[in-house]
Amino acid sequence: MTVLVTGGAGFIGSNFLFYYLEAHPSCRVVCLDSLTYAANLATLRPLLELERFRFVRGDIRSRETVFSLFEEERPELVVNFAAESHVDRSIASPELFTQTNVLGTVTLLEACRAFGVQRFHQVSTDEVYGELPPERPELLFTERSPLCPSSPYSSSKAGADLAVLAWARTYGLPVTLSRCSNNYGPYQFPEKLIPLMILRCLEGKTLPVYGTGLQIRDWLHVSDHCRALDLILEHGREGAVYNIGARSERSNLEVVRSICRQLDVPESRIEHVPDRKGHDRRYGIDASLLCRELGWQPETDFEEGLRQTVQWYLSQRAWWEPILSGAYRAENERLAACV
Ligand SMILES: NC(=O)c1ccc[n+]([C@@H]2O[C@H](COP(=O)([O-])OP(=O)(O)OC[C@H]3O[C@@H](n4cnc5c(N)ncnc54)[C@H](O)[C@@H]3O)[C@@H](O)[C@H]2O)c1
């Protein structure tokens, strides 16, 4: 069995590669990643030597790249993590997000159709549903909630979701789709809330929090996400959409305060900055379909997972220092030239 994983040099994709290669010792895994600023190929260094792993630098927007890789590798399973993923960047560069997230996904769908894969899985986000009112904590997103995205990022992910479902209906492509809440854990690029705050704490800097900081996110440890994806690939119903989340809602301010406590940093370092445009106030995910159908349960409690994540960043300076200095870009080039 050959599995194609796109975007595997990013945060969730790299965690998934480690998880999947260990859980499926007889599978061959090919990773396609164009190495944008969000990729750190050094994360995958331990895998680059493995015979049953191949890294290919390439862009999911390029039909030629994607089709020739499918021709060569004939993957049975395709899991699409490749995306532009940072909401702030989407507000600055909306076209790039549409090109990568929508058109890149369509290119993959077309290749899957042409080469007849057994399954295409699209990794999506709860952000496609838009926001929930914070004053109605009983309301949660279900798979039937309308898509109502707020940002260029979430609208591009929603566009990709709709294409995936349309390719299933029109062409009979065997697809599954998952919409997950905010992830945290090892190897997350330090532009996202949790690693950004940890590293700014360590550097003695201020801790910028958008607006009041009362925006609520539903946090899931990346290892729980990887396990859910593996279950969906193995046992998920063809054509189904599955929400993934741990019912672990916290405001951004609570998360930052927790990090301050763990690193013994005074909360006076928190600085409220002007709010993000179109900022969603609350996400909350109902993952009961996944629990019921596939027996998935989150295993990592948020406080414990956050403690482990803080410890991971404390012990893995060699991973994040090259990112902060920018040296990782040259290392990406060097490693990509060797594979
Ligand atoms: N991070 C989260 O909390 C979260 C939550 C739910 C869903 N998701 C989704 O999960 C997926 C992975 O998220 P992440 O946080 O790991 O993202 P990330 O930004 O850390 O990684 C994205 C990866 O995709 C690659 N990539 C980008 N454009 C590409 C292109 N055109 N061709 C090939 N590769 C390309 C990048 O080089 C990078 O390695 C995304 O689809 C995202 O929408 C993320």
The ligand as a Tripos MOL2 file, in Angstrom:
@<TRIPOS>MOLECULE
LIG
   44    48     1     0     0
SMALL
NO_CHARGES

@<TRIPOS>ATOM
      1 N1         -3.3200   23.9260   12.7990 N.am      1 LIG1
      2 C1         -4.5920   23.7320   13.1450 C.2       1 LIG1
      3 O1         -4.9760   24.0300   14.2790 O.2       1 LIG1
      4 C2         -5.5770   23.1080   12.1720 C.ar      1 LIG1
      5 C3         -6.8420   22.7560   12.6330 C.ar      1 LIG1
      6 C4         -7.7380   22.1340   11.7470 C.ar      1 LIG1
      7 C5         -7.3530   21.8860   10.4410 C.ar      1 LIG1
      8 N2         -6.1100   22.2700   10.0090 N.ar      1 LIG1
      9 C6         -5.7590   21.9530    8.6150 C.3       1 LIG1
     10 O2         -4.7410   20.9650    8.6780 O.3       1 LIG1
     11 C7         -3.8370   21.1190    7.5960 C.3       1 LIG1
     12 C8         -2.4270   21.2300    8.1140 C.3       1 LIG1
     13 O3         -2.3450   22.3460    9.0010 O.3       1 LIG1
     14 P1         -0.9690   22.7510    9.6780 P.3       1 LIG1
     15 O4         -1.2800   23.5710   10.8600 O.co2     1 LIG1
     16 O5         -0.0980   21.5670    9.8030 O.co2     1 LIG1
     17 O6         -0.3800   23.7210    8.5370 O.3       1 LIG1
     18 P2          1.0970   24.2260    8.3110 P.3       1 LIG1
     19 O7          0.9700   25.6140    7.7890 O.co2     1 LIG1
     20 O8          1.9420   23.9800    9.5190 O.co2     1 LIG1
     21 O9          1.6680   23.2670    7.1600 O.3       1 LIG1
     22 C9          1.2160   23.3180    5.8410 C.3       1 LIG1
     23 C10         2.1890   22.5470    4.9700 C.3       1 LIG1
     24 O10         1.6700   22.5610    3.6270 O.3       1 LIG1
     25 C11         2.7250   22.8730    2.7370 C.3       1 LIG1
     26 N3          2.1680   23.5550    1.5650 N.ar      1 LIG1
     27 C12         1.5930   24.7790    1.5140 C.ar      1 LIG1
     28 N4          1.2520   25.0870    0.2480 N.ar      1 LIG1
     29 C13         1.5940   24.0100   -0.5170 C.ar      1 LIG1
     30 C14         1.4890   23.7140   -1.8850 C.ar      1 LIG1
     31 N5          0.9520   24.5940   -2.7440 N.pl3     1 LIG1
     32 N6          1.9330   22.5220   -2.3310 N.ar      1 LIG1
     33 C15         2.4920   21.6240   -1.4880 C.ar      1 LIG1
     34 N7          2.6330   21.8600   -0.1630 N.ar      1 LIG1
     35 C16         2.2000   23.0420    0.3180 C.ar      1 LIG1
     36 C17         3.6500   23.7860    3.5340 C.3       1 LIG1
     37 O11         4.9500   23.8100    2.9610 O.3       1 LIG1
     38 C18         3.6020   23.1640    4.9130 C.3       1 LIG1
     39 O12         4.5630   22.1570    5.0510 O.3       1 LIG1
     40 C19        -4.2960   22.3550    6.8280 C.3       1 LIG1
     41 O13        -5.0680   21.9290    5.7310 O.3       1 LIG1
     42 C20        -5.1680   23.1020    7.8190 C.3       1 LIG1
     43 O14        -6.1730   23.8300    7.1560 O.3       1 LIG1
     44 C21        -5.2180   22.8730   10.8440 C.ar      1 LIG1
@<TRIPOS>BOND
     1     1     2 1
     2     2     3 2
     3     2     4 1
     4     4     5 ar
     5     4    44 ar
     6     5     6 ar
     7     6     7 ar
     8     7     8 ar
     9     8     9 1
    10     8    44 ar
    11     9    10 1
    12     9    42 1
    13    10    11 1
    14    11    12 1
    15    11    40 1
    16    12    13 1
    17    13    14 1
    18    14    15 2
    19    14    16 1
    20    14    17 1
    21    17    18 1
    22    18    19 2
    23    18    20 1
    24    18    21 1
    25    21    22 1
    26    22    23 1
    27    23    24 1
    28    23    38 1
    29    24    25 1
    30    25    26 1
    31    25    36 1
    32    26    27 ar
    33    26    35 ar
    34    27    28 ar
    35    28    29 ar
    36    29    30 ar
    37    29    35 ar
    38    30    31 1
    39    30    32 ar
    40    32    33 ar
    41    33    34 ar
    42    34    35 ar
    43    36    37 1
    44    36    38 1
    45    38    39 1
    46    40    41 1
    47    40    42 1
    48    42    43 1
@<TRIPOS>SUBSTRUCTURE
     1 LIG1         1 GROUP 0 **** ****
